[in-house]
Amino acid sequence: MLDKNKVKLGIAPIAWTNDDMPDLGKENTFEQCVSEMALAGFTGSEIGNKYPKDVDTLKKALDLRGMQICNCWFSSFLITKPFEETEKEFIKQVDFLKAMGAKVIGVAEQGHSIQGLDKSVFDDKYIMNDEEWEKLCTGLNKLGKIAKDKGISLTYHHHMGTVVQTEEEVDRFMESTDPEYVSLLFDTGHFAYSGVDPLNIVKKYVKRIKHVHLKDIRPDVVKKVKEEHLSFLQGVRLGTFTIPGDGCIDFEPIFKVLEESGYEGYMLVEAEQDPAIANPLEYAIRARKYIAEKTGL
């Protein structure tokens, strides 16, 4: 069983309102979202597009519900824009997270990303050259040092449709970055979606994992996305992702590896799907129950 004193549970607002496709869940308010997160038994949240930008306002709303911010998505453009542009926005986001009491920031490189484009997520993914790899990894080390100096850990979010998606790409990224400044945001769903066994990855890199995204996949939808050359977002609308225990991933051995390594930090349910089809509160309660059964948390 995982240690309740070391591991906390969160859930992402993307199940209530999708940042990439705002029509999904446009009717759901920020207040409803965080209230239902708390009602389902979660204490942590990442930041969604409807969240207040003011620290005091956001803190008050979360404090009322016994919630806290544990991380947020940050888009870097290290291979396509001057470093200083990403650095400036990164510092702003790190300062905001620090003010909110978070410990990590989740960075995903968006240079040449197709995750938001109408392109086949499997066929049209960009492959970096050596110079771009150097730019990415050097830039991440620099950003990681900036974050560390402010008491925040940079965790890198591998993601479908981006330049770090496959196992080979994750391996190269891990080998080419400094463990002192760059950690891994381990996302079960994105690994499974890309054809990688998440258990293999967690065994390999557990000592460098500082944030965990728990999401499951529906293999029939992934098959359709692949065969019909659909985009990442089309897949989301069709239900590629779901909560842990509702798809094909076996989470028990993954939880066991995290437990045995003494993992500390958040495990966060991030299972974006259409809230009109998958009621966010219902799915949040189901996810919380499943995690409790499998981990004791």
C-alpha positions in Angstrom: 0.0 0.0 0.0 1.2 3.5 -0.8 2.0 5.8 2.1 -0.7 8.4 2.8 1.9 10.7 4.4 3.9 10.8 1.2 1.5 10.4 -1.7 -1.4 12.7 -2.3 -4.2 12.4 -4.8 -5.4 15.0 -7.3 -7.6 15.3 -10.4 -7.3 17.5 -13.4 -10.0 20.0 -14.4 -9.8 18.8 -18.1 -12.5 16.3 -17.3 -14.9 19.2 -16.6 -13.8 21.7 -19.2 -11.3 20.9 -22.0 -8.6 23.6 -22.5 -7.9 22.5 -26.1 -11.6 22.2 -27.0 -13.5 24.7 -24.8 -16.9 23.5 -26.2 -16.4 20.3 -24.2 -17.8 21.3 -20.8 -18.4 25.0 -21.6 -21.4 24.8 -19.3 -19.3 23.7 -16.3 -18.1 26.5 -14.0 -14.8 26.7 -12.0 -16.8 26.5 -8.8 -18.7 23.4 -9.8 -15.4 21.8 -11.0 -13.5 22.3 -7.7 -16.5 21.5 -5.6 -17.0 18.2 -7.3 -13.3 17.4 -7.1 -13.5 17.8 -3.3 -16.8 15.9 -3.1 -15.2 13.0 -4.9 -12.4 12.9 -2.3 -9.5 14.6 -4.1 -7.2 17.2 -2.5 -5.1 18.3 -5.4 -5.8 20.0 -8.7 -3.9 21.3 -11.7 -4.9 24.6 -13.3 -7.6 24.9 -15.9 -8.5 27.8 -18.2 -11.5 28.8 -16.0 -9.4 29.1 -12.9 -8.9 32.6 -11.4 -5.6 34.1 -12.3 -5.3 36.0 -9.0 -3.5 34.0 -6.3 -5.7 35.2 -3.4 -8.9 34.5 -5.2 -7.9 31.1 -6.3 -6.4 30.2 -2.9 -9.6 31.2 -1.1 -11.8 29.1 -3.4 -9.5 26.1 -2.9 -9.1 26.5 0.8 -12.9 26.5 1.3 -12.9 23.0 -0.3 -9.7 21.6 1.3 -8.0 21.7 -2.1 -4.6 22.9 -3.4 -2.8 23.4 -6.7 -0.2 20.7 -7.3 1.0 21.4 -10.8 0.2 23.1 -14.1 0.8 22.5 -17.8 3.5 24.7 -19.3 4.1 24.9 -23.1 7.8 25.4 -24.0 8.9 26.3 -27.5 12.6 25.6 -27.1 13.2 24.2 -30.6 11.2 26.8 -32.6 11.6 30.2 -30.7 14.4 32.1 -28.9 15.1 30.6 -25.4 14.3 34.0 -23.8 10.7 33.9 -24.9 10.0 30.6 -23.2 12.2 31.6 -20.2 10.1 34.8 -19.6 6.8 32.9 -19.6 8.3 30.0 -17.6 9.4 32.3 -14.7 5.9 33.9 -14.5 4.3 30.4 -14.3 6.8 29.2 -11.7 6.3 32.2 -9.5 2.5 31.7 -9.7 2.9 28.0 -8.7 5.2 28.9 -5.9 2.7 31.4 -4.6 0.1 28.7 -4.7 2.2 26.3 -2.7 2.9 23.8 -5.6 6.1 21.8 -5.8 6.3 20.9 -9.5 5.7 22.3 -13.0 4.8 20.1 -15.9 6.6 21.2 -19.1 5.7 19.9 -22.6 7.6 21.0 -25.7 5.2 22.4 -28.2 7.6 23.2 -31.0 6.3 21.3 -34.0 3.6 19.7 -31.9 0.6 18.4 -33.8 -1.5 17.6 -30.7 -3.9 20.5 -31.4 -3.8 20.2 -35.3 -6.0 18.4 -37.7 -3.3 15.9 -38.5 -2.9 12.1 -37.9 -1.4 11.7 -34.4 0.3 8.6 -35.5 1.4 9.4 -39.1 2.3 13.1 -38.9 4.4 13.4 -35.7 7.6 15.5 -36.1 11.0 13.8 -35.6 13.7 16.0 -34.2 17.2 16.2 -35.6 20.4 16.2 -33.4 20.6 20.0 -33.3 17.0 20.2 -32.1 17.6 17.6 -29.5 20.5 19.6 -28.2 18.4 22.8 -28.1 15.6 21.0 -26.2 17.7 19.3 -23.6 20.0 22.3 -23.0 17.0 24.6 -22.7 15.2 22.2 -20.2 18.3 22.0 -18.1 18.4 25.8 -17.9 14.7 26.0 -17.1 15.1 23.3 -14.5 17.8 25.2 -12.7 15.6 28.4 -12.7 12.8 26.3 -11.2 15.0 24.6 -8.6 16.4 27.9 -7.4 12.8 28.9 -6.7 11.9 25.6 -4.9 10.0 24.0 -7.8 10.8 20.8 -9.7 10.6 20.8 -13.5 8.9 17.6 -14.6 8.7 16.8 -18.3 5.4 15.7 -19.8 5.9 13.3 -22.7 2.7 13.6 -24.8 1.1 12.2 -28.0 1.7 14.4 -31.0 4.7 16.1 -29.6 8.5 15.6 -30.1 8.9 13.4 -27.0 6.3 10.6 -27.4 7.9 7.2 -28.0 10.0 5.1 -25.7 13.1 5.8 -27.7 12.5 9.6 -27.5 11.9 9.4 -23.8 15.1 7.4 -23.3 17.1 10.0 -25.3 15.5 12.8 -23.4 16.3 11.2 -20.0 19.9 10.5 -21.0 20.4 14.0 -22.3 19.0 16.0 -19.4 20.5 16.6 -15.9 18.7 14.6 -13.2 19.4 17.5 -10.8 17.2 19.8 -12.9 14.8 17.7 -14.9 12.5 14.9 -13.8 9.8 12.9 -15.6 6.1 13.5 -15.4 5.0 9.8 -15.8 1.7 9.6 -17.7 0.3 6.0 -18.0 -2.2 6.9 -20.7 0.2 8.6 -23.1 2.6 5.8 -22.8 0.0 3.1 -23.5 -1.5 5.2 -26.3 1.9 5.4 -28.1 2.3 1.6 -27.8 4.7 1.7 -24.9 4.3 -0.4 -21.8 3.9 2.0 -18.9 5.1 -0.6 -16.4 8.4 -0.9 -18.3 8.9 2.9 -18.1 8.1 3.2 -14.4 10.5 0.4 -13.6 13.2 2.1 -15.6 12.8 5.7 -14.4 11.0 5.5 -11.1 13.8 7.4 -9.3 13.4 10.4 -11.6 9.5 10.5 -11.5 8.2 13.5 -9.5 4.6 13.7 -10.8 2.2 11.0 -12.0 -0.8 11.2 -14.3 -3.2 8.3 -14.0 -5.3 7.8 -17.1 -6.5 4.7 -18.9 -7.1 4.1 -22.6 -9.8 2.4 -24.6 -8.0 0.2 -27.1 -10.9 0.1 -29.6 -10.8 3.9 -29.9 -7.0 3.9 -30.3 -7.3 1.3 -33.1 -9.9 3.6 -34.8 -7.6 6.6 -34.5 -4.7 4.7 -36.0 -6.7 3.0 -38.8 -8.6 6.2 -39.8 -5.6 8.5 -39.4 -7.4 10.7 -36.9 -6.0 13.6 -34.9 -5.2 13.6 -31.2 -8.2 15.8 -30.4 -10.6 13.7 -32.6 -9.5 10.8 -30.5 -10.3 12.6 -27.3 -13.8 13.4 -28.5 -14.3 9.7 -29.4 -13.1 8.6 -25.9 -9.5 7.5 -26.3 -8.9 8.3 -22.6 -10.8 7.3 -19.5 -10.2 6.9 -15.8 -8.0 4.2 -14.2 -9.8 0.9 -14.1 -12.1 1.7 -17.0 -9.7 0.8 -19.8 -6.9 -1.8 -20.6 -4.0 -0.7 -18.3 -3.1 -2.9 -15.4 -2.4 -0.4 -12.7 -1.6 -2.7 -9.8 2.0 -3.5 -10.8 2.6 0.2 -11.5 1.4 1.2 -8.1 3.6 -1.6 -6.6 6.7 -0.2 -8.3 5.9 3.4 -7.0 5.3 2.0 -3.5 8.5 0.0 -3.4 10.6 3.0 -4.6 9.1 5.2 -1.8 7.5 7.6 -4.3 6.6 11.0 -2.9 4.3 13.5 -4.5 1.0 13.6 -6.3 -0.8 11.0 -8.4 -3.3 12.9 -10.4 -6.2 11.5 -12.4 -6.2 13.2 -15.8 -8.7 11.5 -18.1 -10.1 14.0 -20.6 -13.2 12.9 -22.4 -16.5 14.6 -23.4 -18.2 15.6 -20.1 -21.6 15.3 -21.7 -21.0 11.6 -22.2 -18.8 10.9 -19.2 -20.2 12.8 -16.2 -17.1 14.3 -14.5 -18.4 13.8 -10.9 -19.5 10.3 -11.5 -16.1 9.4 -13.2 -14.2 11.2 -10.5 -15.9 9.2 -7.7 -15.3 5.9 -9.7 -11.6 6.8 -10.1 -11.2 7.7 -6.4 -12.8 4.4 -5.4 -10.6 2.4 -7.7 -7.4 4.1 -6.5 -8.5 3.5 -2.8 -9.0 -0.2 -3.6 -5.7 -0.7 -5.3 -3.4 1.5 -3.1 -5.1 2.0 0.2 -4.9 5.8 -0.2 
